[in-house]
Amino acid sequence: MTTVVPAISRLKLGRILREWRNLAGLTLEQCEADLDMSTSALGRVENGQQNIHPMIVRAMLELYHTPEQEWDDILELAKEAKRRTEWQNLGVAAHAYVVLESEAIAVRSFQPAFIPGLLQTVDYAREVFDLDSAALRRRNLAIRLKRRERLDGPNPLTYDAIVDETALRRPLGDRTVRREQLAHLIEVAALPTITLRVLPISVGANVGMRGAFNLLTFPPDTIDDIGYVDHAAGSSQITKPDRVKALANQFRQIEAITLPPTESLGLVAHIAGQLR
């Protein structure tokens, strides 16, 4: 069995356990008494949002009549899913977006309100986190800086970002902060693994007005694409194939009305020039 990182292992484990429960013809409600777990807790396990002890996984496999020849790989996956990571040392939940992003091989991102987090300068990020407490601001900045390591590290992330023109023009920070942020966008967009497109204001009403979202793609033979939709209370993880497919289709629709990469960078440079 291929060893993968804890966040991916947890999602993969949850899907496997759900499949075996369904094959056994059992509902979550039918399992809660035998496993001494609530249906909500079992649901979180199956959605990859909660760790579970390998001994409980063993009890599940027994309850689901999973063939014994399957047990070793599944239990090894359960052990891998519990391994602590350096993200948790920064206070990031084991199932959080940034943990999965750190292990993705490609990300498609649409941001209508801000410069995407991975492409932000430190000063711009400080402005974004300005309403947070000092302690939370320091934590968020540390996380943001660590996330940026994926862009030019040994296994760089393939990053396809669409930014709304309004995000480029929004007066976040003083003119120097904004100018340096736009210059940074031009610099990182020169990396071969990064594509930056701008959705111009001139297009009017479009599907991008529904809000920000990200699509994550993972190494082969691990897990399927995952979507994240931003909202006022945080973000929601999207794993159902039909909903992920719908998000991917939405990204393509937005992409079709953006400026080409060269023209996008020209617009970024033009806006930066207005800040001198």
Backbone bond lengths (Angstrom), bond angles and torsions (degrees), N, CA, C in turn:
res aa  C-N    CA-C-N  psi(-1)  N-CA   C-N-CA  omega(-1)  CA-C   N-CA-C  phi
1 M - - - 1.474 - - 1.522 109.67 -
2 T 1.335 116.58 139.24 1.454 121.25 178.53 1.519 110.14 -75.38
3 T 1.341 116.73 129.34 1.451 120.36 177.98 1.522 109.67 -82.70
4 V 1.326 116.48 130.90 1.443 120.65 178.50 1.512 108.83 -124.80
5 V 1.301 116.50 175.03 1.452 121.13 -175.91 1.520 110.81 -74.35
6 P 1.354 117.39 158.61 1.465 120.58 -174.98 1.519 115.35 -52.62
7 A 1.339 117.86 -45.00 1.464 119.32 -177.03 1.522 111.47 -61.35
8 I 1.326 116.43 -41.85 1.461 120.06 178.52 1.526 110.13 -71.38
9 S 1.326 116.36 -40.19 1.467 120.43 178.59 1.518 111.14 -58.13
10 R 1.323 115.86 -41.44 1.470 119.86 -177.71 1.530 110.64 -64.88
11 L 1.330 117.21 -42.25 1.460 120.50 178.05 1.526 110.90 -66.08
12 K 1.311 115.86 -42.81 1.466 120.06 -179.57 1.525 110.45 -65.43
13 L 1.331 116.70 -42.03 1.458 120.87 178.53 1.525 110.74 -60.82
14 G 1.334 116.31 -45.73 1.457 119.84 -179.35 1.516 112.16 -59.47
15 R 1.318 116.49 -41.32 1.463 120.10 179.86 1.526 111.13 -66.69
16 I 1.326 116.04 -39.88 1.476 119.74 179.27 1.524 110.45 -64.53
17 L 1.334 116.62 -44.53 1.468 120.03 -179.87 1.525 111.05 -63.86
18 R 1.326 117.02 -38.76 1.471 119.96 177.59 1.528 110.92 -63.29
19 E 1.330 115.60 -41.57 1.462 119.79 -179.61 1.526 111.30 -62.24
20 W 1.345 116.63 -43.86 1.468 119.36 -179.44 1.533 111.06 -69.28
21 R 1.329 117.37 -35.22 1.475 119.43 177.14 1.522 110.09 -65.00
22 N 1.321 116.38 -43.45 1.459 119.82 179.17 1.524 111.59 -64.53
23 L 1.342 116.23 -39.10 1.463 119.53 177.80 1.520 111.22 -63.39
24 A 1.348 115.51 -31.04 1.465 120.08 178.35 1.525 112.12 -78.76
25 G 1.335 116.28 -7.62 1.454 120.53 179.53 1.517 113.15 72.45
26 L 1.339 116.65 29.44 1.462 121.15 -177.28 1.529 110.71 -108.44
27 T 1.325 115.61 144.45 1.464 121.11 173.38 1.526 108.34 -95.13
28 L 1.329 116.70 165.70 1.461 120.48 176.64 1.518 110.27 -60.41
29 E 1.320 116.14 -38.84 1.476 120.02 -179.20 1.525 111.22 -63.46
30 Q 1.314 117.18 -35.38 1.462 120.58 179.47 1.531 112.18 -72.33
31 C 1.334 116.12 -21.26 1.467 120.16 -176.34 1.528 113.57 -92.18
32 E 1.330 117.42 -22.51 1.472 119.26 -169.64 1.526 113.45 -61.34
33 A 1.325 118.55 -38.29 1.465 119.99 -178.37 1.529 110.61 -69.07
34 D 1.336 117.43 -46.28 1.467 120.98 -178.21 1.521 112.08 -64.54
35 L 1.322 116.74 -33.19 1.469 120.76 -176.66 1.524 112.42 -97.81
36 D 1.342 116.89 -5.38 1.461 122.45 -178.53 1.528 110.88 54.82
37 M 1.323 114.84 44.07 1.460 121.89 177.13 1.523 108.30 -136.26
38 S 1.323 116.54 145.14 1.455 120.68 178.10 1.521 109.95 -71.67
39 T 1.326 116.75 159.59 1.464 120.17 177.78 1.533 110.60 -62.61
40 S 1.332 116.98 -35.02 1.470 119.37 179.80 1.530 110.54 -66.25
41 A 1.352 117.21 -40.01 1.461 120.42 178.38 1.525 110.92 -66.62
42 L 1.323 116.20 -41.97 1.462 119.88 177.63 1.526 110.56 -62.71
43 G 1.327 115.80 -39.20 1.458 119.76 177.85 1.515 111.77 -62.85
44 R 1.353 116.57 -40.75 1.469 120.00 179.12 1.526 110.89 -64.68
45 V 1.327 116.32 -37.18 1.467 119.94 177.71 1.523 109.69 -63.47
46 E 1.325 116.58 -46.10 1.459 120.25 -177.86 1.526 112.39 -68.14
47 N 1.334 116.55 -24.81 1.463 120.80 177.64 1.525 112.41 -89.37
48 G 1.337 116.68 2.04 1.459 120.47 179.13 1.505 114.34 74.18
49 Q 1.334 117.16 21.24 1.459 121.37 -176.37 1.523 113.22 -103.49
50 Q 1.313 117.35 1.04 1.464 120.09 -178.31 1.515 109.97 -147.49
51 N 1.327 115.97 135.68 1.451 120.70 175.53 1.520 109.79 -71.34
52 I 1.312 115.50 157.98 1.455 120.83 178.98 1.518 108.87 -145.02
53 H 1.321 116.68 140.12 1.460 120.52 -178.36 1.524 109.74 -70.00
54 P 1.328 117.72 140.38 1.468 120.26 179.02 1.523 114.06 -55.33
55 M 1.343 117.75 -29.09 1.466 119.57 178.11 1.526 110.86 -65.04
56 I 1.330 117.23 -36.02 1.474 119.87 177.82 1.519 109.18 -71.94
57 V 1.334 116.90 -36.65 1.461 119.99 175.80 1.529 109.86 -59.87
58 R 1.328 115.86 -40.24 1.470 120.17 177.98 1.534 110.54 -60.27
59 A 1.334 115.28 -42.85 1.470 119.68 178.51 1.533 110.70 -63.84
60 M 1.319 116.32 -37.80 1.468 119.84 177.41 1.518 111.20 -62.64
61 L 1.331 115.79 -46.51 1.458 119.94 -178.01 1.525 110.85 -61.53
62 E 1.323 115.48 -36.71 1.466 119.66 177.37 1.529 110.59 -67.70
63 L 1.331 116.17 -44.67 1.464 121.22 -179.59 1.527 110.82 -64.13
64 Y 1.323 117.14 -35.89 1.462 121.34 -176.84 1.533 112.52 -86.75
65 H 1.333 116.71 2.06 1.468 121.89 -179.79 1.529 111.38 56.92
66 T 1.339 115.16 39.76 1.463 120.72 177.48 1.527 109.28 -70.95
67 P 1.317 119.07 131.14 1.473 120.56 179.70 1.525 111.18 -55.28
68 E 1.313 116.92 138.55 1.469 121.42 -174.56 1.519 112.76 -61.67
69 Q 1.322 117.30 -27.33 1.474 119.05 179.79 1.526 112.10 -67.64
70 E 1.331 116.84 -13.23 1.465 121.32 177.86 1.523 112.47 -90.98
71 W 1.320 117.03 -15.39 1.467 121.04 -169.41 1.520 113.82 -63.72
72 D 1.316 118.11 -46.09 1.470 120.85 -172.31 1.523 111.92 -57.50
73 D 1.323 116.98 -46.96 1.465 120.16 -179.14 1.525 111.16 -65.32
74 I 1.322 117.04 -40.27 1.465 120.52 -178.65 1.526 110.49 -68.33
75 L 1.328 117.33 -41.71 1.464 120.35 179.48 1.529 111.30 -68.15
76 E 1.319 117.28 -34.53 1.469 120.51 175.74 1.525 109.91 -65.09
77 L 1.316 115.89 -38.90 1.458 121.03 176.79 1.528 110.45 -62.86
78 A 1.330 116.65 -39.52 1.465 121.21 178.68 1.527 111.34 -64.05
79 K 1.324 117.31 -38.15 1.472 120.98 177.88 1.523 110.76 -67.16
80 E 1.331 116.25 -42.33 1.464 120.81 179.29 1.524 110.91 -63.54
81 A 1.337 116.18 -36.36 1.468 120.66 -177.87 1.523 112.21 -65.76
82 K 1.310 117.40 -24.07 1.470 121.41 -177.56 1.522 112.80 -90.12
83 R 1.326 117.33 -6.94 1.469 119.12 -176.24 1.532 110.53 -65.26
84 R 1.311 115.78 132.93 1.465 120.93 -179.16 1.527 109.85 -75.24
85 T 1.339 116.13 143.25 1.455 121.00 -179.66 1.524 110.44 -118.27
86 E 1.330 115.47 167.89 1.461 119.95 179.41 1.520 111.71 -67.37
87 W 1.323 117.86 -22.22 1.459 119.90 176.14 1.519 111.33 -63.21
88 Q 1.319 116.27 -37.72 1.463 119.30 179.57 1.517 111.28 -66.28
89 N 1.332 117.18 -27.48 1.464 120.17 175.63 1.528 111.73 -67.40
90 L 1.342 116.27 -20.34 1.463 121.14 176.23 1.525 111.37 -93.58
91 G 1.322 115.66 5.50 1.461 119.39 178.76 1.506 114.75 83.39
92 V 1.337 116.80 17.38 1.463 120.76 -179.87 1.519 108.98 -91.50
93 A 1.320 117.08 130.73 1.460 121.59 179.18 1.528 109.80 -59.98
94 A 1.323 115.24 145.26 1.461 120.45 -174.98 1.520 113.24 -61.19
95 H 1.348 117.84 -24.04 1.459 120.50 -177.93 1.533 112.13 -104.93
96 A 1.336 117.33 10.18 1.466 120.99 -174.65 1.523 112.14 -68.24
97 Y 1.336 114.77 161.06 1.462 121.25 -178.74 1.524 112.05 -56.16
98 V 1.328 117.44 -46.34 1.474 119.25 -173.21 1.525 111.80 -64.50
99 V 1.337 117.74 -28.04 1.463 120.64 178.40 1.530 109.20 -67.88
100 L 1.323 116.02 -45.61 1.462 119.32 178.89 1.534 111.16 -68.76
101 E 1.324 116.33 -37.46 1.461 119.84 177.77 1.528 110.85 -59.17
102 S 1.322 116.28 -36.99 1.461 120.63 -177.59 1.526 112.39 -66.12
103 E 1.323 117.51 -18.15 1.455 120.98 -179.22 1.525 112.96 -113.43
104 A 1.325 116.61 0.29 1.466 120.34 176.66 1.528 109.41 -73.09
105 I 1.325 116.50 156.45 1.465 119.64 175.02 1.526 110.52 -100.44
106 A 1.342 116.62 -17.40 1.459 120.37 179.01 1.526 109.65 -153.23
107 V 1.321 115.33 144.86 1.463 121.29 177.79 1.526 108.30 -134.85
108 R 1.330 115.43 133.43 1.462 122.04 169.67 1.524 106.69 -109.58
109 S 1.309 117.44 126.80 1.458 121.48 -172.86 1.515 111.38 -131.65
110 F 1.336 115.32 134.49 1.464 120.20 171.74 1.520 108.49 -121.46
111 Q 1.345 116.33 124.68 1.459 121.71 -178.05 1.527 109.76 -129.98
112 P 1.331 117.74 111.82 1.462 119.62 179.78 1.525 114.95 -88.81
113 A 1.341 117.92 -16.17 1.464 120.14 -172.28 1.515 114.10 -111.46
114 F 1.338 117.91 -33.00 1.459 121.94 -175.40 1.519 110.61 -129.14
115 I 1.323 115.68 163.20 1.452 120.71 163.72 1.529 106.40 -65.02
116 P 1.330 119.87 134.64 1.472 120.52 179.99 1.527 112.01 -52.91
117 G 1.331 116.17 141.35 1.462 121.18 -176.05 1.513 114.51 -52.94
118 L 1.327 117.32 -41.25 1.454 120.76 -178.89 1.522 112.73 -64.90
119 L 1.331 116.60 -20.41 1.467 120.81 -176.01 1.520 112.59 -106.89
120 Q 1.328 117.23 8.25 1.470 120.32 -177.81 1.524 112.24 -83.37
121 T 1.328 115.73 144.76 1.469 120.73 169.36 1.525 108.09 -77.77
122 V 1.314 116.09 165.74 1.464 120.01 179.48 1.527 110.59 -62.99
123 D 1.323 117.14 -43.32 1.463 120.01 -178.11 1.527 112.19 -66.41
124 Y 1.315 116.00 -38.77 1.462 119.60 177.18 1.532 109.67 -65.36
125 A 1.349 116.39 -43.23 1.467 120.54 178.81 1.523 110.85 -60.70
126 R 1.327 117.16 -37.84 1.470 119.96 177.92 1.528 110.47 -59.33
127 E 1.315 116.39 -39.80 1.464 120.13 178.32 1.531 110.91 -66.14
128 V 1.319 116.49 -38.97 1.462 120.97 178.17 1.527 110.93 -61.76
129 F 1.334 115.42 -39.39 1.468 120.65 -177.16 1.523 112.79 -92.53
130 D 1.316 117.14 12.30 1.465 121.41 -172.82 1.523 113.63 -58.24
131 L 1.327 117.82 -30.15 1.466 120.48 -177.48 1.528 112.56 -82.93
132 D 1.331 117.69 -7.69 1.461 121.05 179.06 1.526 111.14 -79.35
133 S 1.321 116.27 163.98 1.462 120.53 174.03 1.531 108.70 -68.33
134 A 1.334 116.20 163.96 1.473 120.11 -178.14 1.527 111.18 -59.00
135 A 1.345 116.34 -43.58 1.465 120.45 -178.78 1.525 111.14 -64.72
136 L 1.327 116.01 -43.54 1.462 119.84 -179.92 1.517 110.81 -68.08
137 R 1.347 116.52 -34.01 1.450 120.50 177.99 1.532 110.47 -63.34
138 R 1.334 116.65 -44.56 1.468 120.46 178.92 1.528 110.69 -62.17
139 R 1.324 116.08 -43.07 1.470 120.45 179.77 1.520 110.82 -62.96
140 N 1.321 116.79 -46.84 1.458 120.30 -178.06 1.522 112.08 -64.95
141 L 1.335 116.21 -36.49 1.468 119.31 177.90 1.527 110.96 -67.03
142 A 1.327 116.16 -39.66 1.468 120.10 178.36 1.526 110.30 -62.99
143 I 1.325 116.38 -41.23 1.465 120.71 178.00 1.527 110.46 -65.26
144 R 1.326 115.94 -43.62 1.464 120.61 -179.10 1.528 110.80 -60.91
145 L 1.337 116.95 -43.78 1.460 120.50 179.73 1.517 111.51 -64.67
146 K 1.329 116.59 -38.80 1.464 120.06 179.55 1.525 110.58 -67.80
147 R 1.322 116.43 -38.36 1.458 119.66 178.52 1.532 111.03 -59.82
148 R 1.318 117.03 -37.30 1.461 121.43 -176.31 1.530 112.95 -65.77
149 E 1.334 116.97 -17.29 1.462 120.36 179.89 1.524 111.75 -61.74
150 R 1.336 117.09 -24.15 1.465 120.27 -178.20 1.523 112.95 -69.98
151 L 1.333 117.17 -18.34 1.455 119.69 -174.32 1.522 113.63 -75.30
152 D 1.322 117.00 -33.28 1.463 119.32 -176.99 1.520 112.04 -134.98
153 G 1.332 117.15 23.99 1.463 121.45 178.33 1.518 111.18 -82.05
154 P 1.341 117.12 -168.49 1.470 121.05 -177.75 1.529 113.41 -66.12
155 N 1.321 117.75 -28.39 1.469 121.56 176.62 1.525 108.52 -124.22
156 P 1.337 116.92 73.34 1.465 119.91 -172.68 1.526 113.30 -61.69
157 L 1.303 113.50 143.07 1.453 121.94 178.32 1.526 110.07 -74.54
158 T 1.318 117.11 136.76 1.458 120.69 170.17 1.523 107.06 -82.07
159 Y 1.323 115.96 116.42 1.459 120.50 -170.73 1.520 110.49 -123.65
160 D 1.321 115.43 119.08 1.461 122.24 -179.41 1.520 106.90 -115.51
161 A 1.339 116.56 105.58 1.464 121.01 -173.48 1.521 111.53 -114.09
162 I 1.324 114.50 135.30 1.463 121.35 171.52 1.522 107.52 -115.00
163 V 1.326 116.22 125.33 1.461 121.91 -178.65 1.522 108.94 -119.37
164 D 1.307 116.14 134.38 1.460 119.74 175.60 1.526 109.49 -71.88
165 E 1.327 116.93 141.58 1.460 121.03 179.60 1.525 112.12 -56.78
166 T 1.331 117.35 -31.84 1.470 119.70 179.62 1.524 111.51 -61.86
167 A 1.348 117.10 -32.51 1.466 120.01 177.92 1.523 110.90 -66.74
168 L 1.324 116.84 -33.65 1.464 120.92 178.79 1.525 111.40 -70.05
169 R 1.320 116.63 -31.79 1.466 121.33 -175.41 1.530 113.00 -94.96
170 R 1.326 117.65 -13.19 1.465 119.70 -176.48 1.528 110.30 -60.70
171 P 1.343 118.98 129.45 1.478 121.98 -178.08 1.527 112.68 -76.34
172 L 1.330 115.01 70.83 1.457 121.25 178.92 1.528 107.78 -97.49
173 G 1.328 117.15 107.63 1.453 120.80 -174.45 1.521 110.79 87.42
174 D 1.330 116.43 176.62 1.466 119.28 -179.93 1.532 109.76 -79.37
175 R 1.325 115.28 -179.85 1.467 120.02 -175.14 1.529 112.17 -61.91
176 T 1.341 115.84 -35.39 1.466 118.85 179.84 1.515 111.02 -66.08
177 V 1.336 117.26 -44.83 1.469 121.80 178.96 1.516 109.93 -59.40
178 R 1.315 116.03 -45.07 1.465 120.12 -176.73 1.532 111.05 -69.27
179 R 1.333 116.14 -41.58 1.462 119.84 179.98 1.533 110.84 -63.66
180 E 1.331 116.10 -44.71 1.462 119.90 179.93 1.522 111.57 -66.39
181 Q 1.324 116.80 -33.43 1.461 119.75 177.07 1.530 110.96 -65.46
182 L 1.312 116.25 -43.36 1.458 119.68 179.96 1.531 111.16 -67.47
183 A 1.328 116.18 -37.49 1.464 119.93 176.33 1.529 110.49 -63.50
184 H 1.326 115.62 -37.45 1.474 120.42 178.59 1.527 110.40 -65.19
185 L 1.322 117.04 -38.55 1.467 120.12 177.28 1.526 111.04 -58.73
186 I 1.318 115.77 -44.58 1.469 120.06 179.81 1.527 110.46 -63.77
187 E 1.324 115.87 -38.92 1.469 120.26 -179.28 1.521 111.97 -65.92
188 V 1.341 117.15 -49.75 1.468 119.06 -176.17 1.531 111.06 -71.57
189 A 1.333 117.12 -28.67 1.464 119.71 179.39 1.520 111.76 -66.75
190 A 1.333 116.76 -12.76 1.466 120.64 176.93 1.524 111.73 -77.80
191 L 1.344 116.96 -15.12 1.458 120.11 178.33 1.534 108.56 -66.70
192 P 1.330 117.72 141.12 1.475 120.28 -175.72 1.527 113.70 -66.61
193 T 1.315 117.45 -17.82 1.466 120.77 -177.72 1.525 113.12 -95.71
194 I 1.331 117.28 0.44 1.462 120.15 -176.56 1.525 110.48 -118.13
195 T 1.313 115.68 132.01 1.457 121.92 174.36 1.515 108.12 -122.84
196 L 1.313 116.46 125.80 1.461 121.72 179.53 1.522 109.57 -116.97
197 R 1.315 115.78 127.01 1.460 121.77 176.01 1.521 109.08 -125.96
198 V 1.318 115.81 146.94 1.463 120.73 179.29 1.524 109.44 -112.06
199 L 1.325 115.45 132.87 1.461 121.81 173.55 1.522 107.13 -90.89
200 P 1.339 117.81 107.53 1.464 119.51 -174.11 1.527 112.94 -72.16
201 I 1.319 114.90 149.86 1.464 120.72 178.49 1.520 110.76 -59.31
202 S 1.309 117.11 -30.16 1.465 122.27 -173.97 1.524 114.22 -63.26
203 V 1.337 118.14 -15.91 1.468 118.93 -176.83 1.532 112.07 -73.92
204 G 1.315 117.79 -17.12 1.463 119.70 179.62 1.517 112.55 71.16
205 A 1.342 117.22 -147.02 1.462 121.74 -176.42 1.532 110.52 -62.69
206 N 1.342 115.81 137.09 1.461 120.83 -179.38 1.520 109.64 -159.90
207 V 1.334 117.08 167.68 1.468 121.25 -176.40 1.523 112.07 -65.91
208 G 1.334 117.76 -20.09 1.460 120.26 178.57 1.513 112.87 -65.47
209 M 1.327 116.47 -18.00 1.461 119.90 -179.83 1.529 112.20 -70.06
210 R 1.333 116.69 -7.87 1.466 120.01 177.14 1.525 112.10 -72.01
211 G 1.332 117.39 -20.78 1.457 119.74 176.28 1.514 114.18 131.39
212 A 1.332 115.08 173.36 1.467 122.60 -176.89 1.525 111.51 -75.70
213 F 1.334 115.05 151.03 1.464 119.66 174.77 1.521 109.59 -161.79
214 N 1.321 115.18 162.37 1.460 122.55 177.80 1.528 108.80 -133.60
215 L 1.312 115.69 149.13 1.457 122.67 174.32 1.526 108.26 -124.07
216 L 1.330 116.53 125.07 1.457 121.91 -176.83 1.523 110.19 -110.13
217 T 1.329 115.89 134.09 1.458 122.37 176.14 1.525 108.25 -116.04
218 F 1.336 116.25 136.98 1.459 121.60 -173.21 1.532 111.61 -113.70
219 P 1.335 116.72 168.90 1.463 119.42 -178.92 1.530 111.67 -56.72
220 P 1.330 116.71 152.57 1.466 120.11 178.36 1.529 111.70 -55.73
221 D 1.323 116.12 149.27 1.463 123.09 176.96 1.524 113.11 64.45
222 T 1.345 117.16 25.35 1.464 118.76 174.60 1.526 109.11 -114.41
223 I 1.342 117.63 -88.57 1.457 120.99 178.92 1.529 109.41 -137.64
224 D 1.332 115.09 163.16 1.454 120.54 179.38 1.531 110.79 -74.28
225 D 1.320 115.32 171.37 1.469 120.66 177.42 1.526 111.02 -57.24
226 I 1.328 114.79 148.51 1.463 122.00 177.68 1.527 107.99 -126.11
227 G 1.310 115.97 142.94 1.452 120.70 175.54 1.516 111.13 -110.15
228 Y 1.319 115.99 151.00 1.462 122.06 173.36 1.522 107.52 -130.33
229 V 1.326 116.01 125.68 1.452 121.81 179.22 1.524 108.82 -110.72
230 D 1.328 117.44 122.75 1.462 121.72 -179.81 1.522 110.70 -79.52
231 H 1.327 115.25 143.01 1.466 120.60 175.17 1.522 108.38 -150.82
232 A 1.326 116.77 179.11 1.461 121.37 -172.68 1.525 112.99 -60.14
233 A 1.326 117.46 -29.01 1.466 120.67 -177.32 1.519 112.98 -95.53
234 G 1.322 117.52 5.57 1.464 120.42 -179.69 1.513 111.16 134.99
235 S 1.340 116.54 -116.10 1.460 120.46 177.14 1.518 108.98 -154.58
236 S 1.319 115.51 157.18 1.456 121.58 178.39 1.516 109.37 -116.45
237 Q 1.328 115.96 135.20 1.460 121.16 178.15 1.524 109.03 -84.33
238 I 1.324 115.83 130.74 1.460 121.74 -179.29 1.530 108.45 -112.38
239 T 1.333 116.95 118.53 1.463 120.29 -178.32 1.526 113.24 -121.48
240 K 1.335 118.05 -20.18 1.461 119.65 -178.96 1.535 109.03 -64.68
241 P 1.336 116.84 127.59 1.475 120.55 -174.16 1.520 114.23 -52.46
242 D 1.332 118.23 -39.97 1.467 119.16 -177.14 1.523 111.40 -68.53
243 R 1.341 117.07 -34.85 1.462 120.24 179.47 1.526 110.93 -75.29
244 V 1.337 117.17 -36.82 1.467 120.40 175.70 1.531 109.67 -64.45
245 K 1.331 116.09 -41.05 1.462 120.77 177.80 1.527 110.99 -61.65
246 A 1.342 116.15 -38.58 1.466 120.33 178.94 1.528 110.89 -65.06
247 L 1.343 116.54 -39.65 1.463 120.10 177.48 1.529 110.94 -65.38
248 A 1.331 116.07 -41.65 1.461 120.02 179.08 1.527 110.23 -62.50
249 N 1.317 116.37 -38.86 1.462 120.60 177.64 1.532 110.66 -66.02
250 Q 1.339 115.96 -38.21 1.465 120.15 177.92 1.523 110.34 -64.63
251 F 1.335 116.44 -40.20 1.469 119.72 178.34 1.528 110.06 -61.04
252 R 1.338 116.75 -42.80 1.463 120.08 179.26 1.527 111.60 -63.76
253 Q 1.330 116.46 -37.85 1.468 119.68 178.35 1.529 111.13 -64.09
254 I 1.334 116.36 -41.23 1.466 119.90 178.38 1.528 110.01 -67.98
255 E 1.324 115.00 -43.43 1.470 120.35 -179.67 1.528 111.15 -56.83
256 A 1.331 116.98 -36.33 1.459 122.16 -176.59 1.528 112.88 -65.96
257 I 1.349 116.85 -20.82 1.473 119.35 -178.00 1.532 111.94 -111.31
258 T 1.336 116.92 10.94 1.463 120.18 176.49 1.524 110.38 -85.22
259 L 1.327 114.69 166.29 1.466 119.83 170.09 1.518 108.85 -73.55
260 P 1.327 119.38 145.23 1.465 120.68 174.26 1.530 109.70 -57.86
261 P 1.337 117.42 157.78 1.473 120.24 -176.76 1.528 114.91 -50.95
262 T 1.335 118.02 -44.23 1.469 119.90 -178.82 1.522 111.26 -64.56
263 E 1.333 116.91 -44.09 1.462 120.36 178.29 1.531 110.74 -68.02
264 S 1.313 116.58 -33.73 1.467 120.03 177.94 1.518 110.68 -61.75
265 L 1.336 116.20 -46.04 1.466 119.65 179.28 1.522 110.88 -66.96
266 G 1.317 116.51 -31.92 1.459 119.55 175.94 1.515 111.24 -63.84
267 L 1.336 117.03 -39.58 1.454 120.69 178.14 1.527 110.82 -67.88
268 V 1.333 116.79 -40.32 1.471 120.67 177.01 1.527 109.69 -59.23
269 A 1.331 116.77 -45.91 1.465 121.21 179.87 1.526 111.25 -64.10
270 H 1.317 116.49 -37.67 1.465 120.40 178.88 1.527 110.97 -64.16
271 I 1.328 117.04 -45.53 1.468 120.58 179.95 1.528 110.21 -64.77
272 A 1.346 115.86 -40.00 1.477 119.67 178.07 1.527 109.96 -61.90
273 G 1.321 117.35 -39.30 1.463 121.56 179.99 1.507 112.00 -63.34
274 Q 1.324 118.06 -29.79 1.460 121.60 179.27 1.542 111.68 -73.06
275 L 1.330 116.17 -11.88 1.471 119.81 -177.99 1.525 112.68 -96.56
276 R 1.301 117.81 3.64 1.471 120.70 -179.10 1.519 110.91 -80.41
